Amino acid sequence: MGKLKLLIATLIMAQSVAAQELNARVTVVTTRVGNNVNRNTFLTLQTALNNFLNNRKWTNENFAAAEKIDCNFSLNLESTDEVNVYTGSLIVQAARPIFNTSYLSPIVNYKDDDIAFKYIEFQQLDFNENRVTGTDPLISNLTAIFAYYANVILGFDYASFSPHGGDAYFQKAQNIVNNAPDGRSVSGWKAFDSRRNRYWLMENMSNSRYSIMHDVYYNYYRLGMDKLYEDDNKARTEMLNVLNLLDNFNKDNPNTMVNQFFFQGKFTELINIFSKAIPQDKSRARELLVTLDLTNANKYQDQLK
């Protein structure tokens, strides 16, 4: 092989080995933004956010291209009375591949309604985890939010592959919460902002009293979902054990955010899994799911008879 070909092959291999962790797709939705704004600004913002998530190195590990975590961010914006300032919501979704299948299981599916930031077209999207607040709270809030959810996704993904595997990334997300921008119109980072926000998700995942939730993610995915291909009955038993763990957790710690967070986006998956269970397990699963996932209680009642 010639020197040029060898160099090219080496560069390709290096890029493959050092591929970034996220395969993120950001969509900026502007149907509720007024017509007095340059629409190209939002295309520029969308490109910048995609680059921010996909080109930044979020861990110290090397990911092969096929190992990247599939995730979607839908940023729904509204204009405000202040120039270049926007509010809205962010839907964050991430999927985890199931061993020996082409199926992707939803592991994060959350809507954040506390979005506010300032963005001027071609503005550099900077983020420094040692200086999260930046110089302007509304400008730094944009990258703080996206960096927070990048670490949340990594945390839950890693937690599903090894016991407490996501702790380092939950800690990074917690650091962002602790040092988050603080200013007018900025919310979602503090305990008193609401009972369901960025603060409470990381409080739950870092609270030793709730450490069972780390086992829930590992047991559900690694001992349950990943084993369906080789012994579906045993895997289903493990997943029923997870529901029992969640039931006990919920009784001891009612109305925690992380318990509800676990179920978001999973009802179809859970129905498909337990609809094939033996009658007594199906009945028990229905009983637990109706209690644990109130939003979809009627669906479980109807489809797990």
Secondary structure, DSSP 8 states (H G I E B T S, - for coil): --HHHHHHHHHHHHHHHTB-SEEEEEEEEEEES-TTS-THHHHHHHHHHHHHHHHS--SSS-B-GGG-EEEEEEEEEEE-SSTTEEEEEEEEEEEEE-TTSS-EEEEEEEEEEEEEEE--TT------TTSTT-SSHHHHHHHHHHHHHHHHHHHHHHHTTSTTTTHHHHHHHHHHHHT---STT--SSSGGG-SSSHHHHHHHHH-GGGTHHHHHHHIIIIIIGGGTTT-HHHHHHHHHHHHHHHHHHHHHSTT-HHHHHHHTT-HHHHHHHHTTS-HHHHHHHHHHHHHH-GGGHHHHHHH--
